[in-house]
């Protein structure tokens, strides 16, 4: 280092230690220190497993930033911004299925070399994802019961951790993306089915229709990701092996993929309501 240059922690040399630099702006030394070094892994594929799940959490953090923004935009009837942000949610979640597919590149021997060290942890313990679900509109009573489940006294049985937090308590009683969207329709004085009918009939309420379609894209992409998650688990551990948190493994993930309520049921119901509207009257007997 000479009198007019400085070496940063990343090893790069710069003119001014206070200047904006790629590595320091992104805090890369700290970020990359969060993955296990080769000597700390039980198999090289363990690094892939950790890096992939950390990547999920980083993207979850972006959804946590943007979901309240979308709710606030809906509250002030800024449907353009809300729709834009929801389209971003979909773009983010759309990356999740390919990320699960990356995990399928682990060899079975590689994954099994460290899988038993994951017990009793589980991806179901992600607090950020539960916050995203609640912010999006998940309010099923059984979902809350699952989150509030107490730790099982038998170490061989789940649950092994209580997932309900003060943050989830606050979010549960706060507006969600679903309630904010429903309120936007109510302020306009139309149901979702009426907005769809008006858009193709009189060319009205297109902003509401664009919002609705963006919300359904997001909802559908979450469902697709849950399905792919189950398929990835089936490919890595088979259909009968118990999950690391003493769940039923693939069967549990299947239930999450096929039996969880949608975030925006009023938009899905609008399809049937509109279909009933366009049916010809029944012939008189």
C-alpha positions in Angstrom: 0.0 0.0 0.0 1.4 3.4 -0.9 0.4 6.8 0.4 -2.5 7.2 -2.0 -4.0 3.7 -1.9 -5.7 1.5 0.7 -6.2 -2.3 0.9 -9.7 -3.3 1.8 -10.7 -6.4 3.8 -11.6 -8.1 0.5 -8.0 -7.7 -0.7 -8.7 -5.0 -3.3 -6.8 -1.8 -3.4 -8.6 1.5 -3.7 -7.7 5.2 -3.8 -9.9 6.2 -0.9 -10.9 3.9 2.0 -14.3 5.7 2.1 -15.1 5.3 -1.6 -18.0 3.0 -2.7 -16.6 -0.4 -3.6 -18.5 -3.4 -4.8 -17.3 -5.7 -2.0 -17.8 -3.4 0.9 -21.2 -2.1 -0.4 -22.5 -5.7 -0.6 -20.6 -6.6 2.6 -19.2 -9.6 0.8 -16.6 -10.6 3.4 -19.3 -10.9 6.0 -21.7 -12.6 3.6 -19.3 -15.2 2.3 -18.1 -16.0 5.8 -21.6 -17.3 6.5 -21.1 -20.4 4.3 -19.1 -23.2 5.9 -15.5 -23.6 4.8 -14.6 -26.9 3.1 -12.9 -28.2 6.3 -16.2 -27.7 8.3 -18.4 -29.6 5.9 -19.1 -33.4 6.2 -19.4 -33.5 2.4 -18.8 -30.8 -0.3 -22.6 -30.9 -1.1 -23.3 -29.5 2.4 -22.0 -26.2 1.2 -24.6 -26.3 -1.6 -27.3 -27.1 0.8 -26.4 -24.2 3.1 -25.9 -21.7 0.3 -29.2 -22.6 -1.3 -31.2 -22.2 1.9 -29.4 -19.0 2.8 -30.3 -17.7 -0.6 -34.0 -18.5 0.1 -33.8 -16.4 3.3 -32.2 -13.5 1.5 -35.0 -13.4 -1.0 -37.5 -13.8 1.8 -36.1 -10.7 3.3 -36.9 -8.8 0.1 -40.5 -10.0 0.2 -40.6 -8.8 3.8 -39.6 -5.4 2.7 -42.0 -5.2 -0.3 -45.1 -6.8 1.1 -45.9 -3.9 3.6 -45.2 -1.5 0.7 -47.8 -3.2 -1.5 -50.3 -3.2 1.4 -49.8 0.5 2.0 -50.1 1.2 -1.8 -53.5 -0.6 -1.8 -54.6 1.3 1.2 -54.1 4.6 -0.7 -55.6 3.2 -3.9 -52.2 3.3 -5.7 -53.1 0.2 -7.7 -50.3 0.8 -10.2 -47.5 0.5 -7.6 -49.3 -2.4 -5.8 -49.6 -4.3 -9.0 -46.0 -3.6 -9.9 -44.8 -4.9 -6.5 -47.0 -8.0 -6.7 -45.5 -8.8 -10.1 -42.1 -8.6 -8.4 -43.3 -11.1 -5.7 -44.1 -13.5 -8.5 -40.8 -13.0 -10.2 -39.0 -13.7 -6.9 -41.0 -16.8 -6.0 -40.6 -18.1 -9.6 -36.9 -18.4 -8.8 -37.6 -20.8 -5.9 -38.5 -23.9 -7.9 -35.3 -23.8 -9.9 -33.4 -23.3 -6.7 -35.0 -26.5 -5.4 -34.0 -28.2 -8.6 -30.4 -27.2 -7.8 -30.6 -29.2 -4.6 -31.5 -32.3 -6.7 -27.9 -32.2 -8.1 -26.7 -33.4 -4.7 -25.6 -37.1 -4.8 -27.5 -39.3 -2.4 -24.3 -40.3 -0.8 -23.3 -36.6 -0.4 -26.7 -35.6 1.1 -26.9 -38.6 3.4 -23.4 -37.8 4.7 -24.8 -34.8 6.6 -28.6 -35.2 6.6 -28.6 -36.8 10.1 -26.8 -33.7 11.4 -29.8 -31.6 10.4 -32.1 -33.3 12.9 -34.4 -31.9 14.3 -34.1 -28.7 12.2 -36.5 -28.2 9.3 -37.3 -25.6 6.7 -40.7 -25.3 8.3 -38.9 -23.3 11.1 -38.3 -20.3 8.8 -39.8 -17.4 10.7 -39.5 -15.1 7.6 -41.5 -17.4 5.4 -44.3 -17.6 8.0 -44.3 -13.8 8.2 -44.6 -13.7 4.4 -47.5 -16.2 4.4 -49.4 -14.1 7.1 -48.7 -10.8 5.3 -49.9 -12.3 2.1 -53.2 -13.5 3.6 -52.8 -16.9 5.3 -55.2 -16.9 8.2 -56.4 -20.5 8.4 -57.1 -21.5 12.1 -55.2 -24.8 11.6 -52.2 -22.8 10.3 -52.2 -20.8 13.5 -52.6 -24.0 15.6 -49.6 -25.4 13.8 -47.5 -22.3 14.6 -48.7 -22.2 18.2 -48.0 -25.9 18.9 -46.0 -26.5 22.0 -42.7 -28.5 22.0 -43.4 -32.2 22.4 -41.9 -33.6 25.7 -40.7 -36.7 23.8 -37.4 -35.8 22.0 -38.2 -38.4 19.3 -41.5 -36.7 18.4 -42.2 -33.3 17.0 -42.7 -30.4 17.2 -39.2 -29.7 18.4 -39.6 -25.9 18.5 -42.5 -23.5 19.0 -42.8 -21.3 15.9 -45.2 -18.7 17.2 -43.5 -15.4 17.9 -44.4 -11.8 19.0 -43.8 -10.7 15.4 -46.3 -13.3 14.1 -48.8 -12.2 16.7 -48.6 -8.6 15.5 -48.9 -9.6 11.8 -51.8 -11.9 12.4 -54.0 -9.0 13.6 -52.7 -6.6 11.0 -54.0 -6.0 7.4 -52.7 -8.4 4.8 -52.3 -8.2 1.1 -55.5 -10.1 0.8 -57.6 -7.9 3.0 -56.1 -4.7 1.5 -56.9 -6.0 -2.0 -60.5 -6.9 -1.0 -60.9 -3.4 0.5 -59.8 -1.9 -2.8 -62.6 -3.7 -4.6 -65.1 -2.6 -1.9 -64.1 1.0 -2.2 -64.7 0.8 -5.9 -68.1 -0.7 -5.2 -67.6 -3.8 -7.3 -66.9 -7.5 -6.6 -64.1 -9.2 -8.3 -66.5 -10.9 -10.7 -68.2 -7.6 -11.5 -64.8 -6.0 -12.2 -63.9 -8.9 -14.6 -67.3 -8.6 -16.3 -67.0 -4.8 -16.7 -63.5 -5.0 -18.1 -64.4 -7.2 -21.0 -67.9 -5.7 -21.3 -67.5 -1.9 -20.9 -63.7 -1.6 -20.7 -63.9 -0.5 -17.1 -62.0 -1.5 -13.9 -59.0 -2.8 -15.9 -56.7 -1.6 -13.1 -58.5 -3.9 -10.6 -58.4 -6.7 -13.1 -54.6 -6.3 -13.6 -54.2 -6.3 -9.9 -56.3 -9.4 -9.5 -54.3 -11.3 -12.2 -51.0 -10.2 -10.6 -52.2 -11.5 -7.2 -53.3 -14.8 -8.7 -50.0 -15.2 -10.5 -48.2 -14.8 -7.1 -50.6 -17.2 -5.3 -50.2 -19.8 -8.1 -46.4 -19.5 -8.1 -46.3 -20.2 -4.3 -48.4 -23.3 -4.9 -46.1 -24.5 -7.7 -43.1 -24.0 -5.5 -44.7 -26.1 -2.7 -45.3 -28.8 -5.2 -41.7 -28.8 -6.5 -40.5 -28.8 -2.9 -42.3 -32.0 -2.4 -40.9 -33.5 -5.6 -37.4 -32.5 -4.6 -37.8 -34.1 -1.2 -39.2 -37.3 -2.8 -36.2 -37.4 -5.1 -33.7 -37.0 -2.3 -35.2 -39.1 0.5 -38.0 -41.1 -1.2 -41.7 -41.1 -0.4 -41.6 -42.9 3.0 -38.7 -41.5 4.9 -39.5 -39.4 7.9 -38.6 -35.7 7.7 -35.8 -34.3 9.8 -38.3 -32.7 12.2 -40.1 -36.0 12.7 -42.8 -35.0 10.2 -44.1 -37.5 7.6 -41.6 -36.2 5.1 -42.9 -36.1 1.6 -46.5 -36.8 2.6 -46.4 -33.7 4.8 -45.0 -31.6 2.0 -47.7 -33.0 -0.3 -50.4 -31.8 2.1 -48.8 -28.4 2.2 -48.8 -28.3 -1.6 -52.4 -29.4 -2.1 -54.4 -28.6 1.0 -53.2 -25.2 2.1 -55.8 -22.4 1.5 -55.0 -19.9 -1.2 -54.0 -16.4 -0.2 -56.8 -14.8 -2.2 -59.9 -17.1 -2.2 -62.2 -14.2 -3.2 -60.4 -13.9 -6.5 -60.5 -17.7 -7.2 -64.2 -17.7 -6.4 -64.8 -14.9 -8.9 -64.2 -17.4 -11.7 -67.2 -19.5 -10.8 -69.3 -16.4 -10.0 -68.6 -15.0 -13.5 -69.4 -18.3 -15.1 -72.8 -18.4 -13.4 -73.4 -14.9 -14.8 -72.8 -15.8 -18.4 -74.9 -19.0 -18.3 -78.0 -18.9 -20.5 -81.3 -19.0 -18.5 -82.7 -22.5 -18.0 -85.4 -23.4 -20.4 -88.9 -23.1 -19.1 -90.7 -26.4 -18.7 
